[in-house]
Amino acid sequence: MTRFTVEMLAADTVEPITSAGHAQLGIAVLAGIAVIVLLITKFKLHAFLALTVGSLALGAFAGAPVDKAIASFTAGLGATVAGVGVLIALGAILGKLLADSGGADQIVDTILARAGGRSMPWAMVLIASVIGLPLFFEVGVVLLIPVVLMVAKRGNYSLMRIGIPALAGLSVMHGLVPPHPGPLVAIDAVGANLGVTLALGVLVAVPTVVIAGPLFSKVAARWVDVPAPDRMIPQRPSEELEKRPGFGATLATILLPVVLMLSKALVDVVVDDPEHTAQRVFDVVGSPLIALLAAVLVGIFTLGRPAGFSREQISHLVDKGLAPIAGILLIVGAGGGFKQTLIDCGVGRMVLDVSKDWSIPALLLAWLIAVAIRLATGSATVATISAAGLVAPLAADMTTAHTALLVLAVGAGSLFFSHVNDAGFWLVKEYFGLSVGQNIKTWSVMETIISVVAGGLVLLLSLVV
């Protein structure tokens, strides 16, 4: 992974493509972000195109030659896709296997069979957190919403009492825990250790999801008391299957990459000898690529085969899993191009120069920058990528743990107050049959709680690690 240090920023290999002063660079950054926001919100342009135009606008406003701005953007796009593209693809395949084989439904049904009454919101947050590990947020919503609606209707529960914990579990995993695209790109941008980030991310995620999920759902249910809409209960994938994988095999497959990556982080701490055989072995098996690849290959036998899928069906399933991520890969890649343009214009050095005299902690600064971009663009992924590019130089003198916390601070800020410019806002509103006002009082407030609680926990952890 690339780590941008102060020395590297000063080196010839990353020499700024413009010698603009701080004032001009500051205006260029604001103008570039404003262009992206305007194109996404006003003109409804796809985020990939908006980031591309915004990157070129940033270079132009900073006084950079057009050819060098293009070179910076394409280099950043290529490096980002090379760093996380395969991981996103493997995650998409694993998620598709999980959904189409009925493995996700098996986990849902097993946990729900053992839950009831007051424990149901806790069961929903557990289901969403486990299912949310390998799935993109939107896929998780589509997968879990039928379960939420059926549980609420059959058990006569308040829709918010069941729905908010499920959404909280998915959202926290999406913003804080790799291998989701946002955290992966942030890890790559600041040079963080993935295993340490994963471990600290889970540590932050658990109390965050409890507060924003089961606990807040009590308040949300009083604020918005609505029944589950019948029209939005679609067919579940496994209803068309004659058989599906077992609970234990499915859970083991989902957790396999997490266990491998955490094991690598643990061995790195305990052994701390790059030449030691154990560390060299876990450096390989615990790398994100190998960990996710192993989960996909294992999933073919633990998920696909038990569901009765033939080799041809599994091959077709992989094709279907890869198709929807084209847009995500392009957005993430363009975000990396925007990040590299920021760095090559000298914005990283400017952030260091300007912030060194501030009394504001670096982690809080990272959170605030991500919050501002999230509110402006509506995209958690765009906020994470852009903020990570801006604050990457701050990681130069940080320890491994604090660099990981910098990633989590950016991830927490990227979830702040989802509103009308966020596609997730409308997805939740339509599925739950809520008005805009009701959605703000439930979904938007829940996202804000996640952001604030996770950000606060990151700051507290920075005092003890």
Helices and strands as residue ranges (DSSP letters): H 6-10, G 12-14, H 22-41, H 47-61, H 66-100, H 103-113, G 117-119, H 120-132, H 137-154, H 159-176, H 181-190, H 194-210, I 211-215, H 216-223, G 230-232, G 237-240, H 247-270, H 277-285, H 288-299, I 300-304, H 311-322, G 323-325, H 326-344, H 347-355, H 362-377, H 380-391, G 392-395, H 400-413, H 423-432, H 436-439, I 440-444, H 445-462
